[in-house]
Amino acid sequence: MLAVMRKNQNTACAFAVGLCLLSACARGAEPIKVAMTPDHWKTTGNVEFLKHNGFDALELKPGDRAKQTLTGNAAPIGVSFRNGTIEFDVDKPWSMGTGIAFRRDKDSSENFEYFYLRPQANCAAAVDCIQYAPQTHGVLLWDVLPQYQAPAPLREGEWNHVKLVVSGQRMNIFVNGAKSPTLKVGRLEGDSQEGGLSLAGPGFFANLIVTPDAVDGLPAESAKDRSCCSASPSRSPQDCSSDWRRPCRPRAWICLPP
């Protein structure tokens, strides 16, 4: 009887530990709030730290060819990101390309994952209001993955809240408190698994918070690609030749000389 009780206690303890581990994966580590002050950022181009619409903010201003100034860009110092949650507020992003790069390879501009805004008159209905694209070998693949675009409820003249949940090869993006993902990325295509962050303008940014490993239960493995044909025990690669979809193959990006 005592042995049975001990066995049940051990089972209960193991179950409790499992729940704690699952809960920890959902919560992640302590959030990192990056202060909007010059000592916390490495900046290039036209950048100003200021107060905007009630918050300490970072303004990444448009570049000026005549003055030979670049559009503002800012990277938080000492922040490395692999998986977890990234949240920030953005205002006046009324130029294509305002967004955030993450998993920046060795703090370079060659390889990273990129989420950005493409504001337009009716963003809530436009199929390309927001977009994910990787940059590899210095080339942004913005026109290669049209399935990773979506409408979004962007609001003009006020802060817009953006939340990215990144887990392994997947990412869910929520805009302005959406309960379900505004955009789902079933397969992150970049070359880097971990690296720095960088904000790209023009626009105002505030309230950048990074919570490592808080993935909200999002699986790390890539989602099944239904646009291609996979071989299986009952389906050989040759069978895919009669399927309208392309055969599924691992992707590896290379950059060819012009």
C-alpha positions in Angstrom: 0.0 0.0 0.0 2.8 2.4 0.9 4.6 1.6 -2.4 1.4 2.4 -4.3 1.1 5.7 -2.5 4.7 6.6 -3.2 4.2 5.7 -6.9 1.2 7.9 -7.1 3.1 10.7 -5.4 5.9 10.4 -7.9 3.5 10.4 -10.8 1.8 13.5 -9.4 5.2 15.2 -8.9 6.3 14.4 -12.5 2.9 15.7 -13.8 3.4 18.9 -11.8 6.9 19.4 -13.1 5.7 18.9 -16.7 3.0 21.5 -16.2 5.6 23.9 -14.7 7.9 23.4 -17.7 5.0 24.0 -20.2 4.0 27.1 -18.2 7.6 28.4 -18.3 7.7 27.9 -22.1 4.5 29.9 -22.4 5.8 32.7 -20.1 9.4 32.7 -21.0 12.1 34.7 -19.2 11.7 38.1 -17.7 10.7 40.8 -20.2 13.4 43.2 -21.4 12.1 46.7 -21.8 14.6 48.8 -23.9 14.7 52.4 -22.8 14.3 55.0 -25.6 17.5 56.9 -24.6 20.7 57.2 -26.7 22.8 55.1 -24.4 20.7 52.0 -25.2 20.8 52.2 -29.0 23.3 52.1 -31.8 21.9 54.4 -34.6 22.6 55.3 -38.2 21.0 57.9 -40.4 18.5 60.5 -39.4 17.5 59.7 -35.8 16.1 61.7 -32.9 15.1 60.7 -29.3 12.0 62.6 -28.1 8.6 62.5 -26.5 5.8 61.6 -28.9 2.1 61.1 -28.1 2.7 60.4 -24.4 5.7 58.1 -24.6 9.5 58.3 -24.7 10.1 57.5 -28.4 12.6 57.1 -31.1 12.0 58.9 -34.4 13.6 57.3 -37.4 13.4 60.1 -40.0 13.4 59.8 -43.8 16.7 60.1 -45.6 17.6 63.1 -47.8 19.6 62.4 -50.9 20.5 66.1 -51.3 22.0 66.2 -47.8 23.3 62.6 -48.2 21.6 61.4 -45.0 20.2 57.9 -44.7 16.7 57.0 -43.4 17.0 56.3 -39.6 17.9 52.9 -38.3 18.4 51.8 -34.7 19.6 48.6 -33.0 19.2 48.1 -29.3 22.6 47.5 -27.6 23.2 44.1 -26.0 20.0 42.4 -27.1 20.2 39.0 -28.8 17.1 37.2 -29.8 16.4 33.6 -30.8 12.8 32.7 -29.8 10.2 34.6 -27.8 8.0 37.6 -28.1 8.8 41.1 -29.4 6.4 43.9 -28.9 6.5 47.6 -29.8 4.4 50.6 -30.7 4.8 52.4 -34.0 3.2 55.7 -35.3 3.3 57.4 -38.7 4.8 54.5 -40.6 3.4 55.9 -43.8 6.2 54.7 -46.1 6.8 51.1 -47.2 9.6 49.4 -45.2 9.0 50.7 -41.7 9.5 47.6 -39.4 11.8 45.4 -37.4 14.6 43.0 -38.3 15.5 40.2 -35.9 18.0 37.4 -35.7 20.5 39.7 -37.4 23.6 37.7 -38.1 26.5 39.1 -36.1 25.0 42.5 -36.1 25.3 42.8 -39.8 22.9 43.8 -42.6 23.5 40.7 -44.6 21.2 38.1 -43.0 18.1 38.6 -40.9 14.3 38.0 -40.7 12.2 41.1 -41.5 8.7 42.2 -40.7 7.5 45.5 -42.1 4.5 47.6 -42.8 3.2 48.7 -46.2 0.6 51.4 -45.3 -2.0 52.4 -47.8 -5.5 53.9 -48.0 -7.5 50.9 -46.8 -5.0 48.7 -45.0 -7.7 46.6 -43.2 -8.7 45.3 -46.7 -5.4 45.4 -48.6 -3.8 42.0 -49.0 -0.3 43.5 -48.7 -0.6 45.9 -45.8 2.0 44.0 -43.7 4.7 41.6 -44.9 7.4 39.2 -43.8 10.5 38.6 -45.9 14.0 37.3 -45.1 17.2 39.1 -46.1 19.9 36.7 -47.2 23.4 37.5 -48.5 22.4 41.1 -48.5 19.3 40.6 -50.7 15.8 41.2 -49.3 13.4 38.6 -50.8 10.4 40.9 -50.6 9.0 39.6 -54.0 9.6 35.9 -53.5 7.1 34.9 -50.7 3.8 36.6 -51.5 1.9 34.2 -49.2 3.4 36.1 -46.2 1.4 39.3 -46.7 -1.9 40.2 -45.1 -4.4 43.0 -44.3 -4.0 44.7 -41.0 -6.0 47.2 -38.9 -3.4 50.0 -39.0 -4.6 53.3 -37.5 -3.3 56.6 -38.9 -2.3 59.4 -36.5 -1.9 57.2 -33.4 0.2 54.4 -31.9 -0.2 51.0 -33.5 0.8 48.0 -31.3 2.7 45.2 -33.0 3.4 41.8 -31.3 5.6 39.1 -32.9 5.7 35.6 -31.4 8.7 33.6 -32.8 9.3 29.9 -32.2 11.9 28.1 -34.3 10.7 28.2 -37.9 7.3 29.8 -37.2 6.0 33.3 -36.4 2.6 34.7 -35.5 2.1 38.5 -35.8 -0.7 40.4 -34.0 -1.6 44.0 -34.8 -3.5 46.3 -32.4 -4.6 43.7 -30.0 -5.9 41.1 -32.4 -7.1 37.9 -30.7 -6.0 35.7 -33.6 -2.8 36.2 -35.7 -3.0 39.0 -38.2 -0.3 37.2 -40.2 0.9 33.6 -39.7 4.4 32.7 -41.1 4.6 28.9 -41.3 8.2 28.8 -42.2 10.8 31.5 -41.5 13.2 31.5 -44.4 16.2 33.4 -43.1 19.7 31.9 -42.6 20.2 33.0 -39.0 18.8 31.2 -35.9 19.8 33.9 -33.5 21.0 37.5 -33.5 20.3 41.1 -32.9 17.3 43.4 -33.5 17.0 46.6 -35.6 14.2 49.1 -36.1 13.9 50.6 -39.6 12.1 53.8 -40.4 10.7 56.2 -41.2 8.3 56.4 -38.2 8.1 56.8 -34.5 8.8 53.8 -32.2 8.1 53.3 -28.5 7.7 50.6 -25.8 10.0 48.0 -27.2 9.7 44.9 -25.0 11.5 41.6 -25.7 10.5 38.4 -23.7 12.9 35.5 -24.5 11.3 32.1 -25.0 7.7 33.3 -24.5 6.2 31.5 -27.5 2.6 31.1 -26.4 2.6 27.4 -27.3 3.6 28.0 -30.9 5.4 24.9 -32.3 9.0 25.3 -33.4 8.8 23.1 -36.5 7.7 24.6 -39.8 4.1 24.2 -40.8 3.2 21.8 -43.6 3.6 23.5 -47.0 0.3 22.7 -48.8 1.6 24.4 -52.0 3.9 21.5 -52.7 3.7 17.7 -53.1 5.4 15.5 -50.5 6.5 11.9 -51.0 5.3 9.5 -48.3 5.3 5.7 -47.7 2.3 5.5 -50.0 3.4 8.2 -52.4 6.8 8.1 -54.2 8.6 11.2 -55.4 7.6 10.1 -59.0 4.0 10.4 -58.0 4.5 14.1 -57.5 5.1 14.5 -61.3 1.4 14.1 -61.9 0.4 16.4 -59.1 -0.3 20.1 -59.9 1.9 21.1 -57.0 5.7 21.4 -57.1 7.7 18.7 -55.2 8.6 19.7 -51.7 12.3 20.2 -51.2 14.5 21.7 -48.5 15.2 25.4 -49.3 18.7 26.9 -49.3 19.3 30.4 -50.6 22.3 31.2 -52.7 23.3 34.5 -54.3 24.5 34.3 -57.9 26.7 36.9 -59.5 25.0 39.2 -62.0 
